[in-house]
Amino acid sequence: MSRPKSGRSPKVLLVLGVIGALVFVLPLVGLAAQTPWTNLVSLVSAETVTSAIRISLITSTLAAVISVLLGVPLAWMLARVQVPGMGVLRSIVTLPMVLPPVVGGAALLFALGRRGLVGEPLNNATGLLLPFSIWGVVLANVFVAMPFLVVTVEGALRSTDQAFEKAAASLGASPMQVFWRVTVPHIAPSLRAGVVLAWARALGEFGATITFAGNLQGRTQTLPLAVFVALESDRDSAVAISLVLVAISLTVLLSMRNRWWGTT
């Protein structure tokens, strides 16, 4: 009786896998083929592009910082606090990950716009108007990006052995000391991954931003919005800006490959 040969891959799976890979590779090849390489430097150094890059970097970085300040405590609460309704809250927190961004922007507008549920009294009391401002861009970015950090950190908190935290508490450490000196170091790799994911998601945000903050050049126009405008008037600029976004996103993903896949 012959033994089955080992180490051979099913051809059908290989063929389907290659086709699946092409779904992602071909668009990038098409983008590279259309890139005006000879004029690339001048295109990406144009005032509209540099302004969009500046706004994107500022708003995505601020969104990442806010996501850490609010998202880490939220993730801890979801992972460690056992009260009724946490499942519903978790679903609401993760909703922006699957919700169409335009719907998210509309929801922000209805809540925090000039005539919004909170926006109107806030505007009347302080004069602060979030829509069509750079802070509106930041808020839209936080709304769509923070769930990625929360999910990543919550997963790490749930898988962390709490014996170390209990031991620190038994030795007299306060709850905050336990959190900063024991919990945070244990979840540090996941926290870094969550921050990078949130930052990258904020950098590429389009729908919620244009709906809530508008598309004002030099004020709220980020790189994705600049691509949208350029597609209608200057195809070369649109391709060049798209290439910048692809390069940044790919660099971020490559930097995280060890964390996710354990590859080099």
C-alpha positions in Angstrom: 0.0 0.0 0.0 1.5 3.3 -1.1 1.8 6.2 1.4 0.2 9.5 0.5 2.8 12.0 -0.6 3.4 14.8 1.8 4.3 18.4 1.2 2.2 18.8 -1.9 -0.3 21.7 -2.0 -3.7 21.3 -3.6 -3.6 22.9 -7.0 -7.1 24.3 -6.8 -6.2 26.1 -3.6 -3.1 27.5 -5.1 -4.9 28.8 -8.2 -7.7 30.4 -6.2 -5.1 31.8 -3.8 -3.2 33.4 -6.7 -6.5 34.9 -8.0 -7.3 36.2 -4.6 -3.9 37.8 -4.3 -4.3 39.5 -7.8 -7.4 41.2 -6.5 -5.1 43.3 -4.3 -2.0 43.4 -6.4 -3.5 44.4 -9.7 -4.9 47.8 -8.5 -1.5 48.7 -7.1 0.2 47.7 -10.3 -2.4 49.8 -12.2 -1.7 52.8 -10.0 2.1 52.4 -10.4 1.6 52.1 -14.2 -0.3 55.4 -14.3 2.1 57.3 -12.0 3.8 60.2 -13.8 7.2 59.4 -12.4 9.0 62.2 -14.1 6.8 64.8 -12.6 6.1 63.1 -9.3 8.3 65.3 -7.1 6.7 68.5 -8.5 3.2 67.1 -8.2 3.5 66.1 -4.5 5.3 69.3 -3.6 2.4 71.5 -4.9 0.8 73.7 -2.4 -2.5 71.9 -2.3 -0.8 68.6 -1.8 1.6 69.8 0.9 -1.3 71.5 2.7 -3.3 68.2 2.6 -0.3 66.3 3.9 0.1 68.7 6.7 -3.6 68.6 7.7 -3.6 64.8 7.4 -0.6 64.3 9.6 -1.8 66.8 12.2 -5.3 65.4 12.4 -4.4 61.7 12.3 -1.8 62.2 15.0 -4.2 64.1 17.3 -6.9 61.5 16.6 -4.4 58.8 17.6 -3.5 60.6 20.9 -7.2 61.1 21.8 -7.9 57.5 20.9 -5.2 56.5 23.4 -6.5 58.8 26.1 -10.1 57.7 25.8 -9.8 54.3 24.1 -7.5 52.6 26.6 -9.8 53.3 29.6 -12.7 52.3 27.5 -11.0 49.0 26.5 -10.2 48.3 30.2 -13.8 49.0 31.1 -15.1 46.6 28.5 -12.6 43.9 29.5 -12.7 44.1 33.3 -16.0 45.7 34.4 -18.8 43.1 34.6 -22.1 44.9 34.6 -25.3 44.4 32.5 -25.2 46.2 29.1 -21.5 45.8 28.4 -22.2 43.6 25.4 -24.5 46.3 23.9 -21.9 49.0 24.6 -19.2 46.9 22.9 -21.3 46.6 19.8 -21.9 50.3 19.8 -18.2 51.0 20.2 -17.2 48.7 17.3 -20.1 49.9 15.1 -18.0 52.5 13.2 -15.8 49.6 12.0 -18.6 48.3 9.8 -20.8 51.4 9.5 -20.5 53.3 6.2 -18.3 56.3 7.0 -20.8 58.7 5.4 -23.5 57.5 7.9 -21.0 58.1 10.7 -20.4 61.6 9.5 -24.1 62.3 9.2 -24.6 61.0 12.8 -21.8 63.3 14.0 -23.5 66.2 12.2 -26.9 65.5 13.8 -25.3 65.3 17.2 -22.6 67.9 17.1 -23.5 70.2 14.2 -24.7 73.8 14.5 -28.2 72.5 15.0 -27.2 69.2 16.6 -28.4 67.7 19.8 -25.2 68.7 21.6 -23.7 71.0 19.0 -26.3 73.7 19.3 -26.1 74.2 23.1 -22.4 73.9 22.9 -22.2 76.6 20.2 -24.5 78.9 22.1 -22.5 78.5 25.4 -19.0 78.6 24.0 -19.1 79.7 20.4 -17.4 76.5 19.4 -18.4 75.1 16.0 -17.0 71.7 15.2 -18.2 71.1 11.7 -16.1 72.5 8.8 -13.1 73.0 11.2 -9.9 71.1 11.7 -11.3 69.9 15.0 -14.2 68.5 13.1 -11.7 66.5 11.1 -10.1 65.2 14.3 -13.4 64.2 15.8 -14.4 62.4 12.6 -11.1 60.6 12.6 -11.5 59.6 16.3 -15.0 58.3 15.6 -13.8 55.9 12.9 -10.3 55.1 14.2 -10.6 54.6 18.0 -12.6 51.3 17.7 -9.5 49.7 16.1 -7.5 50.6 19.2 -10.2 49.5 21.6 -10.7 46.1 20.0 -6.9 45.5 20.0 -6.3 46.6 23.6 -9.4 44.8 24.9 -8.3 41.6 23.4 -4.9 42.0 25.0 -6.5 42.8 28.4 -8.7 39.7 28.2 -5.8 37.4 27.5 -3.5 38.9 30.1 -2.9 36.8 33.3 -4.4 38.9 36.1 -2.3 37.0 38.7 0.4 39.6 38.4 -2.1 42.4 39.0 -3.5 40.6 42.0 0.0 40.1 43.4 0.9 43.8 43.0 -2.4 44.8 44.7 -1.7 42.4 47.6 1.7 44.1 48.1 0.0 47.4 48.6 -0.1 48.9 45.1 -3.0 51.2 44.4 -5.3 50.4 41.4 -3.6 53.1 39.3 -0.2 51.9 40.2 -1.2 48.3 39.2 -2.5 49.6 35.9 0.5 51.7 35.0 3.3 49.4 36.4 1.8 46.0 35.7 -1.1 46.1 33.2 0.3 48.6 30.7 3.7 46.9 30.3 2.0 43.6 29.7 -0.3 44.9 26.9 2.4 47.3 25.5 2.8 45.4 22.2 -0.9 45.3 21.6 -1.2 49.0 22.6 1.5 50.0 20.1 -0.3 48.0 17.4 -3.6 49.6 18.3 -2.1 53.1 18.1 -0.6 52.4 14.7 -3.9 51.0 13.4 -5.8 54.0 14.7 -3.4 56.4 13.2 -3.4 54.7 9.8 -7.2 54.5 9.8 -7.5 58.2 10.6 -5.0 59.0 7.9 -7.1 57.3 5.3 -10.5 58.5 6.5 -12.8 60.0 3.8 -16.5 59.6 4.2 -17.0 60.9 7.8 -14.6 63.7 7.2 -16.2 65.1 4.1 -19.7 64.8 5.6 -18.9 66.3 9.0 -16.0 68.6 8.3 -16.3 69.4 4.6 -13.6 69.7 2.0 -12.1 73.1 2.5 -8.7 73.4 0.9 -6.1 74.5 3.4 -8.5 74.0 6.3 -10.2 70.6 6.3 -8.9 69.0 3.1 -7.0 65.9 3.9 -5.1 63.6 1.5 -8.1 61.4 0.7 -10.2 64.5 0.0 -7.5 65.9 -2.2 -7.5 62.7 -4.3 -11.3 63.1 -4.7 -11.0 66.6 -5.9 -8.0 65.9 -8.1 -9.7 63.0 -9.9 -12.1 65.5 -11.4 -9.6 68.1 -12.6 -6.0 66.8 -12.5 -5.5 63.0 -12.9 -1.8 63.1 -12.5 -2.1 64.8 -9.1 -4.7 62.3 -8.0 -2.4 59.4 -8.9 0.6 61.1 -7.2 -1.4 61.7 -4.0 -2.8 58.2 -4.1 0.8 56.8 -4.4 1.8 58.9 -1.3 -1.1 57.3 0.7 -0.3 53.8 -0.5 3.4 54.3 0.4 2.5 55.5 3.9 -0.1 52.8 4.5 2.2 50.0 3.2 5.1 51.3 5.4 2.8 51.1 8.5 1.6 47.6 7.6 5.2 46.3 7.0 6.3 47.8 10.3 3.6 45.7 12.0 4.2 42.4 10.2 6.0 40.9 13.1 3.2 41.7 15.5 0.5 40.1 13.3 2.1 37.4 11.3 5.5 36.7 13.0 7.3 37.1 9.6 10.2 39.2 8.6 
